[in-house]
Amino acid sequence: MIRIVLAFAFLSVFAACSPKVTTEFATPEDIRFLERPDEKVKRSPCNDPLSYVAHPELIRMKTIRVNLHFMNSADGRHNMPKEEATAYARDWIYASNSNLDKNMKMFLPHGNDTPVLPIPYRYVITPDPDIPGDEGVYYHIDDELCYVVKKGRERNISDKRIIQKYAVRDDSVLNIFMQTHHLDSIPSPTYSASTNGISMGSSVKIFGQWHKKPSVWDSRGIVNHELGHSLGLAHTWGGYDGCDDTPPHPNCWNKTNTPPCDTMYSNNMMDYNAHMGALTPCQIGKILLNMARPGSIQRNITEAKWCTLDTSATITVTDSLALECAYDCEGNIIIESGGVLQITCRLSMPEGSTITIMPGGKLIIASTGYIHNACGDAWDGIVLVQEKKAKGILEVIDGGRIDNATYTRVSEP
Ligand SMILES: [Zn+2]
């Protein structure tokens, strides 16, 4: 009811400002239904990572929910004291996020001009709202699961029991487990007790010497690397990772004076190197594509900011804009005179939002396109503005859909 009142208020304000201008929610009579063009089926741009970075100005900052688990033994030798855990966790996530603030220019290929886009996500430690006083940082005493052995008969890096036993809300929060290398293995000259880890979907295990409380600045790269795997990225040196802007290389740790590591050293986040600070446009696009896929792990651990209307996130289209990626809009959309917006994939509009088409503006919903609300709610619909004979144009190509719109009902003629 409130929404209906608001809608009428919205319409009457428009009308009051200028008697020549009328506004109305689109009806089936307003829609130009067009035949699907007879064209060859090619790979859908909706599944191409580069489609997701084609309009960097439209990329919204995403928030990834994380929590952290400090594992220790009953004798206290496998991790830092419990009193220090929460502050360490906060510092560590802060340091990891600060790396994301400064995407590096790629070192490879040598002399490249690959663009440097901002990295569009950050982590936030997320408590369980059902646990009073919870801080999203957990401390477990477990003599069996507090340590990791990376090789040999006792190898247990992919043991899932720690996740099964201790994960908290791993359907919507990425769980980070901290295990220390077995104390008997650390002194061995043949065992590398460096900081590394493994991604297991919505949980990652990070191995280190946590009892020595290493600097968070030394271990920030591994958080971004392992969480990068959970966000859907592969190593770039080990074979084709699905991106053309991440060339293969010998995985040098750092620059040396002799080939191949004099020029073929990488700084990509998804390699093992001293920097782990660069993500390419294709890698960022892959992450955004995964986050836009309903039901994916990457989407489930991301805060659904697109479910609440944020009018400061309004998109104004003044030119031609072909949106060839799935997109979760956080605000309204206004298509100005001369603006043409084409929707080729999924477009989600927040509850209570509108798409306004001004006279001389046009919205085209392609045969593969649809507009909906991805949160199980309804959005308001498409508003057409008319001034004299000029009116906003709405075209729907056969197969295109407008779903969950309260005031825009679409039925084929
Ligand atoms: Zn890795």
Residues whose N, C-alpha, C, O or C-beta is under 5 A from the ligand:
A	BS01	ZN	none
